[in-house]
Amino acid sequence: MIALLQRVRQAHVEVGGRTVGAIGPGLLAFVCAEPADSEVLAARLVDKMLKLRIFSDEAGKMNRNVVDADGGLLIVSQFTLAAHTSGGSRPSFSAAAPPEQGRVLYEAVLRLARERHTPVAAGEFGAEMQVHLVNDGPVTIPLRIG
């Protein structure tokens, strides 16, 4: 599984002009499933997102995770993270999981995150979304599990 994490001061996602998910300070996680991915890898991804120490402590060092920082988690599906760009001007997305598998794994990530942390907000799988964020730092971390 692939994820792109952004430490944010706030973030929200809209579908059709309505807000479907929003958080204050925390992590915005763009998530993409690949064909060989499984719920086991989804659990490892959630574990890594929750444990990654990218929030500042009292001394200003990145020693706290999203749980320690009492931050929110906004999870948004984004199949374009699997883009291959070596073949020309148009990216190929053939490395992304097929839509139904992607939906199942995205929903697994949401379920697992909600079992382990609160608050967890979400985008809408397969929808045309507008994501608004205030990146904090900026801190942007790519993850690949599996």
N, C-alpha and C positions, 0 to 999 in steps of 0.2 A: 504494500500500500504506500501511497505517496501522500504527504501532507506539506503544506506551507503554512507555518505559524507566524502570526504577527502579534506582538505585544501591543495592546491598544489602550487608549484612555477611554474610548467608547467605540461601539460599532453597532450597526443595524443593517438588516437586509429587507428590501422591499420587493414585492411581487405585485404587479399591476397597480402600483401607487399605494399599496397598503403595507405596513410594517408587519413582517411575519416572525421576526426574531430580533432581539436587541439585548445588548449588555453594556454595562459601564466598564470600568477598568477590568482587563483580563486578556484572554487570548481569542483571536479570530483564527480559526483553523479551516483552511481550504483542504478538502479531502478527495482523493481519487483512488478508485479500485482498479486493479489490473487483473487479467484473466486467471492467474495462478493464485490470487489472494483467497483468504479464508477468514472465518470468524476468529480463529486463533490469532491470525495476523492483525485483525481489527482490534482485538483485546490488547495485543502488544503495542499497537499504535496509541490507543487510549492511555495505557499505562505510561508510555513515554511522554505524551502530551501533559499529563498531570504531574509527572515527576521532574520535568525539565526545569532546571533552575535558571530562569531568565528574568526574574524580578529582583529588584534591588532590596538589600537589607538596610538596616539603620546606618551602616558605614558606606552605603552607596555601591556595594559589590553585588553582583548577580549571584545571590545565594538562596533565593526563595523561589519556590514553584508557585503555580497558580492557586493551589490549595492553601499554602502558607500565606499567600498574598490576599486571600479571600476574594479572588477574582472570578469573573464570569467566563464562560466558554461559549463561543458562537461557532457552530460547525456548519459549513457550507459545502455542498458537493461541487466539485469542479473537475470534470473529465479532461479538461485541457492541460492539466498538470502532466498528463502522459504524452504530450505532444513530441513528435519527432520532427526536427527542423533541418536535417542534413540533406534532404533530397531536393531542395529547391525553395521557392518562395511561399508555397502553401504547406502549412504544417499537416502532418498525418496524425490522426488520433487512434489508429488501429491498435495501439498498445493499451488503450483503456479497456476495462471490462465491458462486456455487452450491457446494455441498459438495465435489464432485469437483474443481473448479477450485481451491477453497480448499486442498484436500489437496495437490494438485500444487505449488502455490506455497509452501505451508508447508514441504513436503519440499525444495523448491529452496532456501529460506532456510536450512534446517538443513544441507544439503549444502554450500552456499557458505560458511556460517559455519565448518563443520568443516574445509574446505579451507584456510581463512585463519587459524584460531585454535584454540587448545586451552586449557582444556577447554570443550566445548560440551555441555550437557545439554538435555533436551527433555521436554515434556509429551507427551500422547498425543492426536493429532488426533481430534476428535469425542467424546472421553470426558468424563464428568462428573469434573472434577478438583477437588482441594482444593490451593490454592497457599498455602504458608507462607513468610513472608519477614520479615526484619528490615531495614526501609528505613534506609539510611544517609544522614543529613543532616537531614531527608529531601530527597532529590533525585529528582524525577519529571519526565520530559521527554516530551512528546508529539511524534511525528514523522509527517509525511505526505509520501510520496514519490510523485510522478506527478501 
